[in-house]
Amino acid sequence: MGVAAYTKKGGLRFGAALWLALTLAGQPALAQAPLAPPAPIEKPGPIPAVQREAVTSRHTLTIGDKSLDYTAEIGTVIVTANDGERQGEMFYTAYRLAEAEPRDRPIAFVVNGGPGAASAYLHLGALGPKIVRFNDDGSIPPPPARLVANAETWLPFADLVFIDPIGTGFSRSLKPAEKEKPQAASEEDPRDDSFWGVEADKRALTEFIRLYLTRTHRWLSPVFLVGESYGGFRVAVLVESLPEDIGVAPAGAVLVSPVLEFSLLYGDAYRPMHWVTLLPSYAATAAAHGRQKAGGEAAAGAEDVEAFAVGSYLGLLVGPKPAPGAEESAQRRATWARLAELTGIDEETLRRHRGRLSRGLFAKALLRDQGRVLSAYDGTVTAPDPAPGRAEAWGPDPLLAALTAPLTSAFNAYVRDELNFKTELRYHLLNRDVSRRWAWRGGNRSQGYIGAADDLKTAMSVNPDLRLLIVHGRYDLVTPYFASTYVIDRMDLGPALADQLTLQVYDGGHMFYTHAKSRKLFRDHAEKLFADALAVRVRPPVPAPAK
């Protein structure tokens, strides 16, 4: 889950971060040796505000004529903030195949973004053994939410650990004065920001991974990282830092709708690449709605649109304007016309905004005549315009808002009724207070926007066996796929490193996995990445040169 929200003051607010006949049979809770066993429940009693004992349960996933036995574990890990004093309790849900040798099994740590998003998006949307039921086209059925067995779960090829950073899900900071008997700092409104920052967050996730590997005896298991939106940024940073910080070299990583360089998230007259990287997704969205004029993306193809974006369109944005009274060149007039063809937005509007087409303006203008507004998270998703008199889109995002209730209600029911985790804490699927108070400074950048492209390239250079998969939805207007394409090109990997990284674009938006076909493709590409990363572990050694 990713980055943006609509504000009541008008327009899209894109802060410095990104906001986002099968059966499954469960069995009674069991204790697991590596972590603390659950307290036995002899008779109904009061539900604890905070339950710290790990709870395990055994389940069978049945898909067609195949069955998969696995163990689910749900619990918390206490981590320490950067100041060395403040502590936080990070909630997780883990799955592992029954009877499998843990040392030989890959283990994938999964995190969402925001900052402020819990991991339920990837957990109950794509990767877990159970997911919320979506319609095949990615739309959301009417309430109440329903959980179904996930035929595309990643569990057959990896054990999964879904992590909720502090302030999201059931994860909370702890009161310093009560470390002996820690209690949540606030059960309903966690407001401690000791963990809310680029560096503090990296440290907390690193500490979680270290402690989890220690307590489950998984230090020799192949480690993979998976992150969505700002979680993709988290993963890009961690693949570079984990080897030195705790001695863990990830075998692979999957970045879902990531933001790699935050400078591309924002645009104005002085930063043109933001507008350039959005254009292919605008064109794809306009084509999907049948709003392109003759010669648009449907006829030309995505590669031609991308070439136009970094060619004529970039030239229009940064080139000199005609002198007052001078006639506009034929090439410049043709570029304006082409831009209108691709985006479905009239040329007058484009000229009035100097060719800088914001998300909010595009989301509002494309279907203005129908009285509908687009989702920034998936441009093919629309809703009635709640504020037709405004110039830009305003109000809840049609897709992000629609996902909140089914994911939240489904997760609350799932962990309590099927995974036997007892708590009265509120589950924060999307805590916007985290994003508002996030500390963006840190690392080696004292000013400007943060980025992780250098971290990725360093990790690939140091670990030539590292395998990376970056995936995007074609209609994502929050973290457009062409931004990652642009960044990868600028990384100048060369032939020695280029084969380590794959970029895939699917139908759908920021959460493309709500589409059945895209979720299957995503699963297939991820399984190949895991297989490729594991294959290098058994390759024969390179013979020494003859003397």
C-alpha positions in Angstrom: 0.0 0.0 0.0 1.3 3.4 -0.9 1.5 7.1 -0.6 -1.1 9.6 -0.9 -4.2 10.9 0.6 -6.8 13.5 -0.4 -6.9 16.5 1.9 -10.0 18.5 2.9 -8.2 21.7 1.7 -8.4 20.5 -1.9 -6.5 18.4 -4.3 -4.4 15.4 -3.7 -1.9 15.5 -0.9 1.2 13.6 -1.6 3.4 13.8 1.5 7.0 12.7 1.5 5.9 9.1 1.7 3.8 6.5 0.2 0.6 5.4 1.8 -0.6 1.7 -0.8 -14.4 -23.6 -4.1 -11.1 -23.4 -2.1 -11.0 -24.3 1.6 -8.7 -23.5 4.5 -9.1 -25.6 7.6 -7.7 -24.6 11.0 -6.8 -26.7 14.0 -6.5 -25.8 17.7 -3.6 -23.6 18.9 -0.3 -25.2 19.6 2.8 -24.1 21.4 6.0 -23.7 19.3 9.4 -24.4 21.0 11.5 -21.5 19.6 9.1 -18.8 20.8 7.1 -18.4 24.0 4.1 -20.8 24.1 0.6 -19.4 24.5 -0.9 -19.5 27.9 -3.5 -22.3 28.2 -7.1 -21.2 28.1 -9.1 -23.4 30.4 -12.3 -21.3 30.4 -13.5 -18.0 28.9 -12.1 -15.0 30.6 -11.4 -11.3 30.0 -9.5 -10.5 26.8 -6.1 -9.0 27.5 -5.4 -5.5 26.2 -2.0 -6.8 25.0 -1.1 -10.5 24.5 2.6 -11.0 24.2 2.8 -14.8 24.1 3.3 -16.2 20.6 0.3 -18.2 19.5 0.7 -21.0 17.0 -1.9 -23.0 15.1 -1.9 -25.7 12.4 -3.8 -25.4 9.2 -4.4 -27.1 5.9 -4.7 -25.2 2.6 -6.7 -27.1 0.0 -6.5 -25.9 -3.6 -8.2 -28.3 -6.0 -6.9 -31.7 -5.3 -3.7 -30.5 -3.6 -3.3 -29.9 0.2 -0.6 -27.8 2.0 -0.1 -28.3 5.7 1.4 -25.3 7.5 1.8 -23.6 10.8 0.7 -20.1 11.5 2.3 -18.0 14.3 1.2 -14.7 15.6 3.1 -12.6 18.2 5.3 -9.7 19.0 9.0 -8.8 19.2 10.3 -6.0 21.5 12.8 -3.7 19.7 14.7 -0.6 21.0 14.6 2.8 19.4 17.7 4.8 18.3 18.0 6.6 21.6 18.7 3.2 23.3 15.9 3.8 25.8 12.5 3.8 24.2 11.1 0.4 23.3 8.5 -0.8 21.0 6.5 -3.9 20.4 6.4 -5.1 16.8 3.5 -7.4 15.8 4.0 -10.1 13.2 2.2 -13.0 11.5 4.3 -15.8 10.3 3.7 -19.0 8.2 5.9 -22.0 7.7 5.3 -25.3 6.0 4.8 -28.2 8.3 7.4 -30.9 8.4 9.8 -28.9 6.2 13.4 -28.5 7.2 13.6 -24.8 8.3 17.3 -24.4 7.4 16.6 -25.3 3.7 13.5 -23.1 3.4 13.7 -19.5 2.2 12.2 -17.0 4.7 10.6 -13.8 3.4 10.2 -10.8 5.6 7.3 -8.7 4.2 6.4 -5.1 5.0 4.1 -2.4 3.6 4.7 1.3 3.3 3.0 4.6 4.1 4.9 5.2 6.3 2.0 4.3 8.5 0.6 1.2 6.6 0.3 -2.2 8.2 1.2 -5.3 6.3 -2.4 -6.5 5.8 -2.3 -5.1 2.2 0.2 -7.7 1.0 -0.8 -10.3 3.6 -4.5 -10.5 2.8 -4.2 -9.0 -0.6 -1.6 -11.2 -2.4 0.8 -13.4 -0.5 -0.8 -15.1 2.5 -2.6 -18.4 2.5 -5.9 -16.5 2.8 -6.9 -13.3 1.1 -9.8 -11.0 0.9 -12.1 -11.9 -2.0 -11.9 -9.5 -4.9 -13.7 -9.6 -8.2 -11.6 -10.8 -11.0 -11.3 -7.3 -12.5 -9.8 -6.0 -9.2 -13.0 -4.3 -8.0 -14.2 -4.8 -4.5 -17.4 -6.7 -3.7 -20.0 -5.1 -1.4 -19.6 -5.7 2.3 -19.2 -7.7 4.4 -15.6 -8.8 3.5 -15.0 -12.5 2.8 -11.8 -14.4 3.2 -11.0 -17.2 0.7 -8.1 -19.6 0.2 -5.4 -18.1 -1.9 -4.4 -20.2 -4.9 -1.5 -17.8 -5.5 0.0 -17.8 -2.0 3.8 -17.7 -1.8 3.9 -20.3 0.9 4.8 -23.3 -1.4 8.2 -21.7 -2.1 8.9 -19.6 1.0 8.0 -19.2 4.7 6.4 -15.8 5.2 6.8 -13.2 8.0 4.5 -10.2 7.8 5.7 -7.3 9.9 3.8 -4.3 11.2 6.1 -1.3 12.0 5.6 0.6 15.2 2.4 2.6 15.1 0.7 0.3 12.6 -1.4 -2.8 13.0 -1.1 -3.9 16.7 2.4 -2.6 17.0 2.9 0.0 19.8 5.7 1.9 21.6 6.1 1.0 25.3 6.1 3.3 28.3 9.8 3.6 29.5 8.8 3.4 33.2 7.3 0.0 32.8 9.9 -2.0 31.0 9.7 -4.8 33.6 6.0 -5.1 32.9 5.6 -3.2 29.7 2.2 -1.9 28.6 1.3 -0.2 25.3 2.0 3.5 25.4 -1.5 4.1 24.0 -3.9 1.3 23.0 -6.1 3.5 20.7 -3.8 6.3 19.5 -0.1 5.5 19.5 1.7 8.8 19.3 5.4 8.1 20.2 7.6 9.0 17.2 10.8 7.5 18.5 10.5 4.9 15.7 9.0 7.3 13.1 11.9 8.2 10.8 14.0 6.9 8.0 16.9 5.8 10.2 14.9 4.8 13.3 12.6 2.7 11.1 15.6 1.0 9.5 17.1 0.2 12.8 13.8 -1.2 14.2 13.3 -3.5 11.2 16.9 -4.6 11.3 16.5 -5.5 15.0 13.3 -7.3 14.4 14.9 -9.5 11.7 17.9 -10.2 13.9 15.8 -11.2 16.9 13.4 -13.3 14.8 16.2 -15.2 13.1 17.7 -15.8 16.6 14.5 -17.0 18.3 13.5 -19.3 15.5 17.0 -20.7 14.7 16.8 -19.5 11.1 20.2 -17.9 10.7 21.2 -20.3 8.0 17.9 -20.0 6.0 18.0 -18.0 2.7 16.6 -14.6 3.5 14.4 -12.6 1.1 12.8 -9.2 1.6 9.5 -8.0 0.2 8.1 -4.4 0.4 5.3 -2.4 -1.1 5.4 1.4 -1.8 7.5 3.0 0.9 8.1 -0.6 1.9 9.9 -0.9 -1.4 12.2 1.9 -0.3 12.7 0.1 3.0 13.7 -3.1 1.2 16.1 -1.2 -1.1 17.9 0.3 2.0 17.9 -3.0 3.9 19.5 -5.1 1.2 22.5 -2.8 1.4 22.7 -2.4 5.2 21.8 -5.8 6.6 25.1 -7.6 5.6 27.2 -5.1 7.6 24.7 -4.3 10.4 23.8 -7.9 11.4 25.6 -10.2 9.0 22.7 -11.2 6.9 23.1 -11.1 3.1 19.6 -11.3 1.5 19.4 -13.8 -1.4 16.7 -11.7 -3.1 14.2 -8.9 -2.8 10.9 -7.9 -4.3 9.9 -4.3 -4.5 6.2 -3.7 -5.1 5.1 -0.4 -6.5 8.2 1.2 -4.9 9.5 4.7 -4.8 13.2 4.6 -5.3 14.0 8.3 -5.5 11.7 10.7 -3.8 12.8 13.6 -6.0 10.6 12.0 -8.7 7.5 12.2 -6.6 7.2 16.0 -6.7 7.3 18.3 -9.7 7.3 22.0 -10.4 8.9 24.3 -13.0 12.3 23.4 -11.8 11.9 19.6 -11.5 10.5 18.3 -14.8 11.2 14.6 -14.5 8.2 14.1 -12.2 5.9 15.1 -15.0 7.8 13.0 -17.5 7.6 9.8 -15.5 3.9 10.2 -15.0 3.0 10.6 -18.7 3.0 6.9 -19.7 0.6 6.0 -16.9 -1.6 8.9 -17.8 -1.6 7.7 -21.4 -2.4 4.1 -20.4 -5.3 5.3 -18.2 -6.7 7.5 -20.9 -6.6 4.6 -23.3 -8.3 2.3 -20.8 -11.2 4.8 -20.6 -11.4 5.3 -24.3 -10.4 8.9 -24.0 -7.4 9.0 -26.3 -7.8 10.7 -29.7 -6.5 9.1 -32.8 -2.8 8.4 -32.5 -2.8 7.8 -28.8 -1.2 5.0 -26.8 -3.7 2.4 -28.0 -2.3 2.8 -31.5 1.3 3.7 -30.8 2.2 1.4 -27.9 3.8 2.1 -24.6 7.4 2.2 -25.9 6.5 5.1 -28.3 4.8 6.9 -25.4 7.9 6.5 -23.2 10.1 7.8 -26.0 7.8 10.8 -26.5 7.9 11.5 -22.7 11.7 11.7 -22.5 12.0 13.4 -25.9 9.5 15.9 -27.2 7.6 16.3 -24.0 10.7 16.9 -21.9 11.8 19.4 -24.5 8.5 21.2 -24.2 8.9 21.4 -20.4 12.5 22.6 -20.3 13.0 24.3 -23.7 12.8 28.0 -24.3 9.3 29.5 -24.7 8.7 31.6 -27.8 9.5 35.2 -27.4 6.4 37.5 -26.9 4.7 38.0 -30.3 6.8 35.3 -32.0 5.1 32.5 -33.8 5.3 29.1 -32.1 7.4 26.5 -34.1 5.6 23.7 -35.9 7.5 21.2 -33.8 6.2 22.8 -30.5 2.6 22.9 -31.8 2.9 19.2 -32.8 4.1 18.4 -29.3 1.1 20.1 -27.7 -1.2 18.3 -30.0 0.4 14.9 -29.3 0.3 15.5 -25.5 -3.5 16.1 -25.8 -3.9 13.0 -27.9 -2.1 10.8 -25.4 -3.6 12.2 -22.1 -7.2 12.8 -23.3 -7.0 16.3 -21.8 -7.8 19.2 -24.0 -4.9 21.3 -25.3 -6.2 24.5 -23.8 -6.0 23.0 -20.3 -2.6 21.6 -20.9 -1.3 25.0 -22.1 -2.8 26.8 -19.2 -0.8 24.6 -16.9 2.4 24.8 -18.9 2.2 21.1 -19.7 2.6 20.2 -16.0 -0.4 17.9 -15.5 -0.8 17.1 -11.8 -2.4 13.9 -10.6 -5.3 15.8 -9.1 -6.0 17.7 -12.3 -5.8 14.6 -14.4 -7.9 12.6 -12.0 -10.5 15.3 -12.2 -10.4 16.4 -15.8 -10.4 13.1 -17.7 -14.0 12.1 -16.9 -15.3 15.5 -15.9 -18.1 15.3 -18.4 -19.4 12.1 -16.7 -19.1 13.6 -13.2 -16.6 11.0 -12.1 -13.1 11.2 -10.6 -10.2 8.7 -10.9 -8.3 7.0 -8.2 -4.7 8.0 -8.0 -3.9 4.4 -6.9 -5.5 2.9 -10.0 -6.6 5.3 -12.8 -9.1 2.8 -14.1 -11.1 2.9 -10.8 -13.6 5.8 -10.6 -16.2 7.2 -8.3 -18.8 10.0 -8.5 -17.1 13.3 -8.0 -17.9 14.6 -4.5 -16.8 18.1 -5.3 -17.6 18.9 -9.0 -16.9 22.6 -8.5 -13.3 22.1 -7.5 -10.5 22.3 -10.1 -8.7 19.2 -8.9 -9.7 15.9 -7.3 -10.8 16.2 -3.7 -12.1 13.7 -1.1 -11.3 10.1 -0.3 -9.4 8.1 -2.9 -11.9 5.8 -4.6 -9.7 2.7 -4.3 -7.7 3.4 -1.1 -10.9 4.2 0.8 -12.7 1.2 -0.6 -10.0 -1.2 0.6 -9.8 0.1 4.2 -13.0 -1.5 5.5 -12.7 -5.0 4.0 -9.0 -5.4 4.9 -9.5 -4.1 8.4 -12.5 -6.1 9.2 -11.2 -9.2 7.6 -7.9 -9.0 9.5 -9.6 -8.4 12.8 -11.7 -11.5 12.4 -9.0 -13.6 11.0 -6.4 -13.2 13.7 -8.9 -13.6 16.5 -11.2 -16.3 15.2 -8.8 -18.4 13.1 -5.3 -17.7 14.5 -6.5 -17.4 18.2 -4.7 -14.1 19.0 -6.6 -12.4 21.8 -6.4 -8.6 22.1 -8.7 -5.6 22.5 -6.2 -3.3 20.8 -7.3 -1.4 17.7 -5.8 -2.6 14.5 -4.3 0.4 12.6 -4.4 -0.5 8.9 -3.3 3.0 7.9 -2.1 5.4 10.6 -1.7 8.8 9.0 -0.2 10.3 12.1 2.9 8.3 11.4 3.3 9.8 8.0 2.6 13.4 9.2 5.3 13.1 11.9 7.9 11.1 9.9 11.5 12.3 10.2 12.8 12.3 6.7 16.4 13.5 7.3 19.0 11.0 8.0 21.7 8.8 6.4 24.2 10.5 4.1 21.7 13.2 2.8 21.5 16.3 5.0 19.3 18.1 2.5 17.2 17.3 -0.5 15.1 14.2 -1.2 16.0 10.8 0.1 16.6 8.0 -2.4 17.7 4.3 -2.4 19.0 3.7 -6.0 22.6 4.0 -4.8 21.8 1.5 -2.0 20.5 -1.0 -4.5 23.4 -0.6 -6.8 25.9 -1.0 -3.9 24.1 -4.1 -2.7 24.2 -5.6 -6.2 27.9 -4.8 -6.6 28.9 -6.3 -3.2 26.7 -9.3 -3.6 26.7 -10.5 -7.2 24.3 -13.3 -6.3 21.5 -10.9 -5.2 18.4 -11.1 -7.3 15.9 -8.2 -7.5 12.4 -8.0 -8.8 10.6 -4.6 -9.2 6.9 -4.7 -10.1 4.4 -2.0 -10.9 0.8 -1.5 -12.0 0.4 0.2 -15.3 -2.3 2.6 -14.1 -0.6 3.6 -10.8 -0.5 7.4 -10.7 1.1 7.5 -7.2 4.4 5.6 -7.9 4.3 5.3 -11.7 6.2 2.4 -13.3 8.2 4.8 -15.6 9.8 6.4 -12.6 11.5 3.0 -11.8 12.4 2.6 -15.4 14.0 6.0 -15.4 15.9 5.3 -12.2 17.2 1.9 -13.3 18.5 3.4 -16.5 20.3 6.1 -14.5 21.9 3.4 -12.3 24.0 2.4 -15.3 24.3 -1.2 -14.1 26.2 -2.5 -17.1 26.1 -6.1 -18.3 27.6 -7.6 -15.1 24.8 -6.4 -12.9 21.9 -5.9 -15.3 20.9 -9.6 -15.2 20.4 -9.3 -11.4 17.4 -7.0 -11.7 14.0 -7.5 -13.5 11.2 -5.0 -13.9 7.6 -6.2 -14.6 4.5 -4.1 -15.3 1.0 -5.6 -14.8 -2.5 -4.5 -15.5 -3.8 -2.7 -12.4 -2.6 0.1 -10.2 -0.6 0.5 -7.0 -2.3 -2.6 -5.5 -2.4 -4.4 -8.9 -2.7 -7.7 -7.0 -6.4 -7.1 -6.5 -6.7 -8.2 -10.2 -6.8 -12.0 -10.4 -4.6 -12.3 -13.6 -2.0 -9.8 -12.2 -1.8 -11.6 -8.9 -1.1 -14.8 -10.7 1.6 -13.2 -12.8 3.1 -11.6 -9.8 3.2 -14.9 -8.0 4.8 -16.7 -11.0 7.5 -14.0 -11.4 8.3 -14.1 -7.6 8.6 -17.9 -7.6 11.1 -17.6 -10.5 13.1 -15.0 -8.6 13.3 -17.2 -5.6 14.3 -20.2 -7.7 17.0 -18.2 -9.5 18.4 -16.9 -6.3 18.5 -20.3 -4.7 20.1 -21.9 -7.8 23.3 -20.0 -7.3 23.7 -21.6 -3.9 24.4 -25.0 -5.5 26.3 -23.9 -8.6 29.8 -25.5 -9.0 32.7 -23.4 -7.9 34.7 -21.5 -10.6 37.9 -23.4 -11.2 41.1 -21.7 -10.3 43.2 -20.4 -13.3 46.0 -22.8 -14.4 49.5 -21.9 -13.3 
